[in-house]
Amino acid sequence: MLLLCFLTDLLIYWIALNVATLTRVHTLIYFDLATLQRDRLVCMLLFAGAAGLVGTCASARLSDRFDSIYYNWAALIVTGILQGVLVTLLPRDVRTISRRELVLALAIAGVLLALWRFALAGLTARFKSLHRFFYVFGSEAAAAAIVRSIRSSGLNADAQYVPRDELDAMLGRLGDEPAAGQTPMAEAVIALTSKDRDELAETLVLCERRFHRTFLYPCVHDTLFFRHTGLLAIAGIPFVEIAGQGPTMPYRYLKRAIDVLVAGIGLCAATPVCIVAALAIKATSPGPVIYAQERMGKDSRRFRLYKFRSMIEDAEDDTGPVLAEANDARVTTVGRFIRRHRIDEIPQLFNVLKGDMSLVGPRPERPHFHEEFCEKRPLFARRLAVRPGVTSLSHVLGSYDSDPDDRLRYDLVYIGNVSFLMDLKIFVATVRVVLGAKGAQ
């Protein structure tokens, strides 16, 4: 539904561009048709980017006539500003669409989009399956008040309170499919008192696995610890959207393209370093130069991770899986050097090209330790919501032997704030770690 809405918005804007161009139909014979279509495509990409930035197709706005039209107009204004910048920078003989046509296209699109979104909001309101649906968990008194407010708000939304002792049974019954009469975009609200904080992590993990979005109804004291950017109101009630529901689709696709490009360039540039490292490893200790080890990937998919060997051969034959420690006796002399400069991680660029990993993300854990940590720390499973990375926040701020709880803190902060800016900061910090030899000893 959301994708159809987005594509229809783009189609309407394309129609507006064509109508605006017809105002000078007598001069079109002097322009190259391919160049004209190129300029229209650029305009549509600008509108698509502005729509994604503003959030014109957010599910919460489809049934609200005012919000639906308001945010589309906001996207058109942003598009107009971007187009104005481009028109100013590009000479007249390079572009085929004039300022007057661009302004006229925005005006036509504004009218057409308003009519389309007005009709869509009315249509959406008629179908209950398209309404927002909230499951509310936690304190019975607070949850009941939230359910009443949502049902009486006039937001084309419904809510249902689920007692804590019925949560496991309900989620097990639903599995991965929506309940009868429930929208596939169901959302969860956790309303716990300050005495129920021990339940929060477990409830959060269950909700994130099942629902589209998860909100926390904060206690009064909780408001001291949340940034205002995560605050929003539903039916007049203040909620904090819990991070970690997964990155947006544009972010995932663009990040994957950047991963492939940078990994390919990185492998070519690092070839001399890899040759020297391989010769040093082979000359100083018996065993393979590169070893493969099973790790946990996104959505619990297992894969083989590649690294330059930095430990003695068969280091865990007698002990079984053991976490690395400071001054670990199993690490060879060359291994200490390549670990300190993160050279041992270079083969993981092959994992990036294969799609097992990303350049930036939580470090992938071994299945044995993943299961062990998940039993002790339910939130550890959230690390699998994104692709694991060659470098991470814990990689640049922590070390190989950092406490698992501290590594989890780093990873949850990253997952809750995924963005290109965050990835860029970590990537730049990684360069500093490598060049400054600030890795593990």
SEGU-501561 format. One record per residue (C-alpha): residue number from 1; z, x negated, y. Coordinates in steps of 0.25 Angstrom, whole numbers. Each point is the difference from the previous one (the first is absolute). Example, Ala and Ser with C-alpha at 12.3 -4.5 7.8 and 13.67 -1.06 7.14 Angstrom:
# residues 2
<node i="1" w="31" u="-49" v="-18"/>
<node i="2" w="-2" u="-6" v="14"/>
//
This chain:
# residues 441
<node i="1" w="0" u="0" v="0"/>
<node i="2" w="4" u="-11" v="10"/>
<node i="3" w="-13" u="-8" v="-4"/>
<node i="4" w="-8" u="12" v="2"/>
<node i="5" w="6" u="3" v="14"/>
<node i="6" w="-2" u="-15" v="4"/>
<node i="7" w="-15" u="0" v="-4"/>
<node i="8" w="-2" u="14" v="7"/>
<node i="9" w="6" u="-6" v="13"/>
<node i="10" w="-10" u="-12" v="-1"/>
<node i="11" w="-12" u="10" v="-3"/>
<node i="12" w="4" u="8" v="13"/>
<node i="13" w="0" u="-13" v="8"/>
<node i="14" w="-13" u="-4" v="-5"/>
<node i="15" w="-6" u="13" v="3"/>
<node i="16" w="6" u="-1" v="14"/>
<node i="17" w="-7" u="-14" v="2"/>
<node i="18" w="-13" u="6" v="-4"/>
<node i="19" w="1" u="11" v="9"/>
<node i="20" w="4" u="-9" v="12"/>
<node i="21" w="-13" u="-9" v="-3"/>
<node i="22" w="-9" u="12" v="1"/>
<node i="23" w="3" u="1" v="15"/>
<node i="24" w="-10" u="-11" v="1"/>
<node i="25" w="-10" u="3" v="-11"/>
<node i="26" w="-12" u="-3" v="8"/>
<node i="27" w="4" u="-15" v="1"/>
<node i="28" w="4" u="-1" v="-15"/>
<node i="29" w="-14" u="-5" v="-4"/>
<node i="30" w="3" u="-13" v="8"/>
<node i="31" w="12" u="-3" v="-9"/>
<node i="32" w="1" u="-6" v="-14"/>
<node i="33" w="5" u="11" v="-10"/>
<node i="34" w="8" u="-10" v="-8"/>
<node i="35" w="7" u="-6" v="12"/>
<node i="36" w="4" u="14" v="5"/>
<node i="37" w="6" u="3" v="-14"/>
<node i="38" w="7" u="-13" v="1"/>
<node i="39" w="7" u="4" v="13"/>
<node i="40" w="3" u="13" v="-6"/>
<node i="41" w="7" u="-6" v="-12"/>
<node i="42" w="8" u="-9" v="9"/>
<node i="43" w="5" u="12" v="8"/>
<node i="44" w="3" u="7" v="-13"/>
<node i="45" w="8" u="-12" v="-5"/>
<node i="46" w="8" u="0" v="13"/>
<node i="47" w="3" u="14" v="-1"/>
<node i="48" w="4" u="-2" v="-15"/>
<node i="49" w="9" u="-11" v="4"/>
<node i="50" w="7" u="8" v="12"/>
<node i="51" w="2" u="12" v="-10"/>
<node i="52" w="7" u="-9" v="-10"/>
<node i="53" w="8" u="-6" v="11"/>
<node i="54" w="4" u="13" v="6"/>
<node i="55" w="2" u="7" v="-13"/>
<node i="56" w="-9" u="12" v="2"/>
<node i="57" w="-1" u="4" v="-15"/>
<node i="58" w="15" u="-1" v="-3"/>
<node i="59" w="3" u="11" v="-10"/>
<node i="60" w="12" u="5" v="9"/>
<node i="61" w="-10" u="3" v="11"/>
<node i="62" w="-11" u="8" v="-7"/>
<node i="63" w="7" u="14" v="1"/>
<node i="64" w="5" u="-2" v="14"/>
<node i="65" w="-12" u="4" v="10"/>
<node i="66" w="6" u="-7" v="12"/>
<node i="67" w="3" u="-13" v="-7"/>
<node i="68" w="-13" u="-1" v="-7"/>
<node i="69" w="-8" u="2" v="13"/>
<node i="70" w="9" u="-9" v="8"/>
<node i="71" w="-1" u="-12" v="-9"/>
<node i="72" w="-15" u="1" v="-1"/>
<node i="73" w="-1" u="0" v="15"/>
<node i="74" w="9" u="-12" v="0"/>
<node i="75" w="-9" u="-7" v="-10"/>
<node i="76" w="-12" u="3" v="9"/>
<node i="77" w="7" u="-5" v="12"/>
<node i="78" w="3" u="-13" v="-7"/>
<node i="79" w="-15" u="-1" v="-5"/>
<node i="80" w="-5" u="2" v="14"/>
<node i="81" w="9" u="-11" v="5"/>
<node i="82" w="-5" u="-10" v="-11"/>
<node i="83" w="-15" u="5" v="3"/>
<node i="84" w="2" u="-3" v="15"/>
<node i="85" w="5" u="-14" v="-3"/>
<node i="86" w="-12" u="-3" v="-9"/>
<node i="87" w="-10" u="6" v="10"/>
<node i="88" w="6" u="-9" v="11"/>
<node i="89" w="-2" u="-12" v="-9"/>
<node i="90" w="-13" u="2" v="-6"/>
<node i="91" w="-13" u="-1" v="9"/>
<node i="92" w="-9" u="12" v="2"/>
<node i="93" w="-11" u="-5" v="-8"/>
<node i="94" w="8" u="-2" v="-12"/>
<node i="95" w="5" u="14" v="-2"/>
<node i="96" w="-7" u="13" v="0"/>
<node i="97" w="10" u="11" v="3"/>
<node i="98" w="4" u="1" v="15"/>
<node i="99" w="14" u="3" v="6"/>
<node i="100" w="-4" u="14" v="4"/>
<node i="101" w="-4" u="3" v="-15"/>
<node i="102" w="13" u="-6" v="-5"/>
<node i="103" w="8" u="9" v="9"/>
<node i="104" w="-8" u="12" v="-3"/>
<node i="105" w="1" u="-2" v="-15"/>
<node i="106" w="15" u="-1" v="2"/>
<node i="107" w="1" u="13" v="7"/>
<node i="108" w="-9" u="7" v="-10"/>
<node i="109" w="8" u="-6" v="-11"/>
<node i="110" w="13" u="5" v="7"/>
<node i="111" w="-5" u="14" v="0"/>
<node i="112" w="-6" u="0" v="-14"/>
<node i="113" w="13" u="-7" v="-6"/>
<node i="114" w="9" u="10" v="7"/>
<node i="115" w="-8" u="12" v="-6"/>
<node i="116" w="0" u="-7" v="-14"/>
<node i="117" w="15" u="-3" v="0"/>
<node i="118" w="4" u="13" v="5"/>
<node i="119" w="-8" u="7" v="-11"/>
<node i="120" w="5" u="-10" v="-11"/>
<node i="121" w="15" u="2" v="4"/>
<node i="122" w="-2" u="15" v="-1"/>
<node i="123" w="-6" u="-2" v="-14"/>
<node i="124" w="11" u="-9" v="-4"/>
<node i="125" w="11" u="9" v="4"/>
<node i="126" w="-6" u="11" v="-10"/>
<node i="127" w="1" u="-8" v="-12"/>
<node i="128" w="14" u="-3" v="-5"/>
<node i="129" w="-4" u="-11" v="-9"/>
<node i="130" w="-4" u="-8" v="13"/>
<node i="131" w="14" u="2" v="7"/>
<node i="132" w="10" u="-12" v="0"/>
<node i="133" w="10" u="1" v="-10"/>
<node i="134" w="14" u="-7" v="0"/>
<node i="135" w="10" u="-3" v="-11"/>
<node i="136" w="13" u="-2" v="6"/>
<node i="137" w="11" u="-8" v="-8"/>
<node i="138" w="14" u="-4" v="3"/>
<node i="139" w="12" u="7" v="7"/>
<node i="140" w="-1" u="15" v="-3"/>
<node i="141" w="4" u="4" v="14"/>
<node i="142" w="-9" u="-9" v="7"/>
<node i="143" w="-12" u="3" v="-9"/>
<node i="144" w="2" u="15" v="1"/>
<node i="145" w="0" u="-1" v="15"/>
<node i="146" w="-13" u="-8" v="-1"/>
<node i="147" w="-7" u="10" v="-9"/>
<node i="148" w="4" u="11" v="9"/>
<node i="149" w="-6" u="-7" v="12"/>
<node i="150" w="-13" u="-4" v="-6"/>
<node i="151" w="-2" u="14" v="-5"/>
<node i="152" w="3" u="7" v="13"/>
<node i="153" w="-8" u="-11" v="9"/>
<node i="154" w="-14" u="7" v="-1"/>
<node i="155" w="-6" u="-13" v="-4"/>
<node i="156" w="-7" u="5" v="-12"/>
<node i="157" w="10" u="-7" v="-9"/>
<node i="158" w="10" u="3" v="-11"/>
<node i="159" w="11" u="-8" v="-6"/>
<node i="160" w="9" u="1" v="-12"/>
<node i="161" w="14" u="-6" v="-3"/>
<node i="162" w="2" u="-8" v="-13"/>
<node i="163" w="14" u="-3" v="-4"/>
<node i="164" w="2" u="-15" v="-4"/>
<node i="165" w="3" u="4" v="-15"/>
<node i="166" w="-13" u="7" v="-1"/>
<node i="167" w="-8" u="-11" v="7"/>
<node i="168" w="-3" u="-9" v="-13"/>
<node i="169" w="-4" u="13" v="-8"/>
<node i="170" w="-9" u="5" v="11"/>
<node i="171" w="-7" u="-13" v="2"/>
<node i="172" w="-2" u="-2" v="-15"/>
<node i="173" w="-5" u="14" v="-1"/>
<node i="174" w="-10" u="-2" v="11"/>
<node i="175" w="-5" u="-14" v="-5"/>
<node i="176" w="-12" u="-4" v="9"/>
<node i="177" w="-5" u="14" v="2"/>
<node i="178" w="4" u="10" v="11"/>
<node i="179" w="8" u="12" v="-3"/>
<node i="180" w="-7" u="13" v="-1"/>
<node i="181" w="-2" u="5" v="14"/>
<node i="182" w="4" u="-13" v="6"/>
<node i="183" w="-9" u="-8" v="9"/>
<node i="184" w="-4" u="-14" v="-6"/>
<node i="185" w="5" u="-6" v="13"/>
<node i="186" w="14" u="4" v="-2"/>
<node i="187" w="11" u="-7" v="8"/>
<node i="188" w="14" u="-3" v="-3"/>
<node i="189" w="13" u="0" v="9"/>
<node i="190" w="12" u="-7" v="-3"/>
<node i="191" w="13" u="6" v="7"/>
<node i="192" w="12" u="-8" v="-5"/>
<node i="193" w="13" u="-1" v="6"/>
<node i="194" w="7" u="-14" v="4"/>
<node i="195" w="7" u="1" v="-14"/>
<node i="196" w="-12" u="1" v="-8"/>
<node i="197" w="-7" u="-13" v="3"/>
<node i="198" w="1" u="-5" v="-14"/>
<node i="199" w="-10" u="11" v="-4"/>
<node i="200" w="-10" u="-3" v="11"/>
<node i="201" w="-7" u="-12" v="-7"/>
<node i="202" w="-2" u="8" v="-13"/>
<node i="203" w="-4" u="12" v="7"/>
<node i="204" w="-10" u="-8" v="9"/>
<node i="205" w="-7" u="-6" v="-12"/>
<node i="206" w="-2" u="13" v="-7"/>
<node i="207" w="-5" u="7" v="12"/>
<node i="208" w="-10" u="-12" v="4"/>
<node i="209" w="-6" u="1" v="-14"/>
<node i="210" w="-3" u="15" v="1"/>
<node i="211" w="-1" u="4" v="14"/>
<node i="212" w="-11" u="-3" v="11"/>
<node i="213" w="11" u="-3" v="11"/>
<node i="214" w="15" u="-1" v="0"/>
<node i="215" w="9" u="3" v="11"/>
<node i="216" w="15" u="-3" v="3"/>
<node i="217" w="9" u="9" v="7"/>
<node i="218" w="9" u="-10" v="6"/>
<node i="219" w="15" u="1" v="2"/>
<node i="220" w="5" u="-2" v="14"/>
<node i="221" w="4" u="-14" v="-3"/>
<node i="222" w="-14" u="-3" v="-6"/>
<node i="223" w="-7" u="1" v="13"/>
<node i="224" w="6" u="-13" v="4"/>
<node i="225" w="-8" u="-7" v="-10"/>
<node i="226" w="-14" u="6" v="2"/>
<node i="227" w="-11" u="-4" v="10"/>
<node i="228" w="-5" u="12" v="8"/>
<node i="229" w="-14" u="-2" v="-5"/>
<node i="230" w="3" u="6" v="-14"/>
<node i="231" w="6" u="12" v="6"/>
<node i="232" w="-7" u="14" v="0"/>
<node i="233" w="4" u="14" v="1"/>
<node i="234" w="-4" u="11" v="-10"/>
<node i="235" w="5" u="14" v="4"/>
<node i="236" w="8" u="-6" v="11"/>
<node i="237" w="8" u="-8" v="-10"/>
<node i="238" w="0" u="-15" v="2"/>
<node i="239" w="-5" u="-8" v="-13"/>
<node i="240" w="-3" u="-15" v="-2"/>
<node i="241" w="-12" u="-2" v="-9"/>
<node i="242" w="4" u="-10" v="-10"/>
<node i="243" w="-10" u="-12" v="-1"/>
<node i="244" w="-7" u="-5" v="-12"/>
<node i="245" w="-8" u="12" v="-3"/>
<node i="246" w="-12" u="-9" v="-1"/>
<node i="247" w="-10" u="-6" v="10"/>
<node i="248" w="-12" u="9" v="6"/>
<node i="249" w="-13" u="0" v="-7"/>
<node i="250" w="-7" u="-8" v="12"/>
<node i="251" w="10" u="-11" v="-1"/>
<node i="252" w="-1" u="-1" v="-15"/>
<node i="253" w="-16" u="-1" v="0"/>
<node i="254" w="0" u="-10" v="12"/>
<node i="255" w="11" u="-8" v="-5"/>
<node i="256" w="-8" u="-2" v="-14"/>
<node i="257" w="-12" u="-4" v="8"/>
<node i="258" w="8" u="-11" v="7"/>
<node i="259" w="7" u="-4" v="-12"/>
<node i="260" w="-14" u="-3" v="-7"/>
<node i="261" w="-6" u="-7" v="12"/>
<node i="262" w="12" u="-9" v="2"/>
<node i="263" w="3" u="-3" v="-14"/>
<node i="264" w="-14" u="-4" v="-2"/>
<node i="265" w="0" u="-9" v="12"/>
<node i="266" w="14" u="-5" v="-4"/>
<node i="267" w="-5" u="-4" v="-14"/>
<node i="268" w="-12" u="-8" v="6"/>
<node i="269" w="9" u="-7" v="10"/>
<node i="270" w="11" u="-3" v="-9"/>
<node i="271" w="-9" u="-7" v="-11"/>
<node i="272" w="3" u="-14" v="4"/>
<node i="273" w="15" u="3" v="0"/>
<node i="274" w="-1" u="7" v="-14"/>
<node i="275" w="-7" u="-12" v="-6"/>
<node i="276" w="11" u="-10" v="5"/>
<node i="277" w="11" u="10" v="-5"/>
<node i="278" w="-6" u="1" v="-14"/>
<node i="279" w="-2" u="-15" v="-2"/>
<node i="280" w="14" u="-2" v="5"/>
<node i="281" w="6" u="10" v="-10"/>
<node i="282" w="-8" u="-5" v="-12"/>
<node i="283" w="3" u="-14" v="3"/>
<node i="284" w="16" u="2" v="1"/>
<node i="285" w="3" u="10" v="-10"/>
<node i="286" w="-5" u="5" v="-13"/>
<node i="287" w="-5" u="15" v="-1"/>
<node i="288" w="-11" u="8" v="7"/>
<node i="289" w="-3" u="-1" v="15"/>
<node i="290" w="0" u="15" v="2"/>
<node i="291" w="8" u="10" v="-7"/>
<node i="292" w="-1" u="15" v="-1"/>
<node i="293" w="12" u="9" v="0"/>
<node i="294" w="1" u="15" v="-1"/>
<node i="295" w="5" u="7" v="12"/>
<node i="296" w="2" u="15" v="5"/>
<node i="297" w="-11" u="5" v="10"/>
<node i="298" w="-2" u="12" v="8"/>
<node i="299" w="3" u="13" v="-7"/>
<node i="300" w="7" u="-8" v="-11"/>
<node i="301" w="-14" u="-6" v="-5"/>
<node i="302" w="2" u="-13" v="-6"/>
<node i="303" w="-9" u="-12" v="2"/>
<node i="304" w="0" u="-15" v="-3"/>
<node i="305" w="4" u="-8" v="12"/>
<node i="306" w="-6" u="-14" v="2"/>
<node i="307" w="8" u="-12" v="6"/>
<node i="308" w="0" u="-15" v="-1"/>
<node i="309" w="10" u="-5" v="-10"/>
<node i="310" w="12" u="-5" v="8"/>
<node i="311" w="10" u="0" v="-12"/>
<node i="312" w="1" u="-8" v="-13"/>
<node i="313" w="-9" u="6" v="-11"/>
<node i="314" w="7" u="11" v="-8"/>
<node i="315" w="11" u="0" v="10"/>
<node i="316" w="6" u="14" v="-6"/>
<node i="317" w="-2" u="-2" v="-15"/>
<node i="318" w="15" u="-3" v="-2"/>
<node i="319" w="6" u="9" v="11"/>
<node i="320" w="-10" u="12" v="1"/>
<node i="321" w="-3" u="6" v="14"/>
<node i="322" w="9" u="-7" v="10"/>
<node i="323" w="-1" u="1" v="16"/>
<node i="324" w="-3" u="-12" v="8"/>
<node i="325" w="12" u="-7" v="6"/>
<node i="326" w="2" u="-10" v="11"/>
<node i="327" w="-2" u="-14" v="-5"/>
<node i="328" w="-5" u="6" v="-13"/>
<node i="329" w="-1" u="-12" v="-11"/>
<node i="330" w="-12" u="7" v="-6"/>
<node i="331" w="-9" u="-3" v="12"/>
<node i="332" w="-8" u="-13" v="0"/>
<node i="333" w="-1" u="-11" v="11"/>
<node i="334" w="-14" u="5" v="3"/>
<node i="335" w="5" u="14" v="-2"/>
<node i="336" w="10" u="-1" v="11"/>
<node i="337" w="-11" u="-5" v="10"/>
<node i="338" w="-10" u="11" v="-3"/>
<node i="339" w="11" u="10" v="1"/>
<node i="340" w="5" u="-5" v="13"/>
<node i="341" w="-14" u="1" v="6"/>
<node i="342" w="-3" u="13" v="-8"/>
<node i="343" w="-12" u="-7" v="-6"/>
<node i="344" w="4" u="6" v="-14"/>
<node i="345" w="-4" u="14" v="6"/>
<node i="346" w="-15" u="-4" v="3"/>
<node i="347" w="-5" u="5" v="-14"/>
<node i="348" w="5" u="14" v="3"/>
<node i="349" w="-12" u="1" v="10"/>
<node i="350" w="-7" u="3" v="-13"/>
<node i="351" w="9" u="12" v="-3"/>
<node i="352" w="-3" u="5" v="14"/>
<node i="353" w="-15" u="0" v="-2"/>
<node i="354" w="3" u="7" v="-13"/>
<node i="355" w="8" u="11" v="7"/>
<node i="356" w="13" u="-3" v="-7"/>
<node i="357" w="6" u="-5" v="13"/>
<node i="358" w="-1" u="0" v="15"/>
<node i="359" w="2" u="-12" v="9"/>
<node i="360" w="13" u="7" v="6"/>
<node i="361" w="9" u="8" v="-8"/>
<node i="362" w="13" u="0" v="-8"/>
<node i="363" w="0" u="-12" v="-10"/>
<node i="364" w="-3" u="5" v="-14"/>
<node i="365" w="11" u="0" v="-10"/>
<node i="366" w="0" u="-2" v="-15"/>
<node i="367" w="2" u="12" v="-8"/>
<node i="368" w="13" u="-4" v="-6"/>
<node i="369" w="6" u="-2" v="13"/>
<node i="370" w="-6" u="12" v="6"/>
<node i="371" w="6" u="9" v="-10"/>
<node i="372" w="14" u="-7" v="1"/>
<node i="373" w="0" u="1" v="15"/>
<node i="374" w="-5" u="15" v="0"/>
<node i="375" w="12" u="3" v="-9"/>
<node i="376" w="10" u="-6" v="10"/>
<node i="377" w="-8" u="3" v="13"/>
<node i="378" w="-8" u="13" v="0"/>
<node i="379" w="-7" u="-3" v="12"/>
<node i="380" w="-6" u="-12" v="-6"/>
<node i="381" w="-11" u="9" v="-6"/>
<node i="382" w="-5" u="2" v="14"/>
<node i="383" w="-6" u="-14" v="0"/>
<node i="384" w="-12" u="6" v="-9"/>
<node i="385" w="-4" u="9" v="11"/>
<node i="386" w="-9" u="-11" v="6"/>
<node i="387" w="-9" u="-11" v="-6"/>
<node i="388" w="9" u="-13" v="-2"/>
<node i="389" w="-4" u="-11" v="9"/>
<node i="390" w="-2" u="-15" v="-1"/>
<node i="391" w="9" u="-1" v="12"/>
<node i="392" w="11" u="9" v="5"/>
<node i="393" w="11" u="2" v="10"/>
<node i="394" w="10" u="-5" v="-10"/>
<node i="395" w="-9" u="-12" v="-3"/>
<node i="396" w="0" u="-5" v="14"/>
<node i="397" w="14" u="4" v="4"/>
<node i="398" w="7" u="-2" v="-13"/>
<node i="399" w="-3" u="-10" v="-12"/>
<node i="400" w="-3" u="-1" v="-15"/>
<node i="401" w="15" u="1" v="-3"/>
<node i="402" w="4" u="11" v="10"/>
<node i="403" w="9" u="11" v="-5"/>
<node i="404" w="-7" u="12" v="-6"/>
<node i="405" w="7" u="9" v="9"/>
<node i="406" w="-5" u="-8" v="12"/>
<node i="407" w="-14" u="0" v="-5"/>
<node i="408" w="1" u="15" v="-2"/>
<node i="409" w="4" u="2" v="14"/>
<node i="410" w="-11" u="-8" v="5"/>
<node i="411" w="-10" u="8" v="-8"/>
<node i="412" w="5" u="13" v="4"/>
<node i="413" w="-1" u="-4" v="14"/>
<node i="414" w="-14" u="-4" v="-2"/>
<node i="415" w="-4" u="13" v="-8"/>
<node i="416" w="6" u="9" v="11"/>
<node i="417" w="-8" u="-7" v="11"/>
<node i="418" w="-13" u="-3" v="-6"/>
<node i="419" w="-10" u="-3" v="11"/>
<node i="420" w="-11" u="-10" v="3"/>
<node i="421" w="9" u="-6" v="11"/>
<node i="422" w="11" u="-2" v="-11"/>
<node i="423" w="-10" u="-6" v="-9"/>
<node i="424" w="-5" u="-10" v="11"/>
<node i="425" w="14" u="-4" v="3"/>
<node i="426" w="3" u="-3" v="-14"/>
<node i="427" w="-13" u="-8" v="-2"/>
<node i="428" w="3" u="-8" v="13"/>
<node i="429" w="14" u="-3" v="-5"/>
<node i="430" w="-5" u="-4" v="-14"/>
<node i="431" w="-9" u="-11" v="7"/>
<node i="432" w="13" u="-5" v="7"/>
<node i="433" w="7" u="0" v="-13"/>
<node i="434" w="-11" u="-8" v="-7"/>
<node i="435" w="-3" u="-10" v="11"/>
<node i="436" w="15" u="-2" v="3"/>
<node i="437" w="4" u="-2" v="-15"/>
<node i="438" w="10" u="11" v="2"/>
<node i="439" w="-1" u="5" v="-14"/>
<node i="440" w="10" u="-1" v="-12"/>
<node i="441" w="4" u="-13" v="-4"/>
//
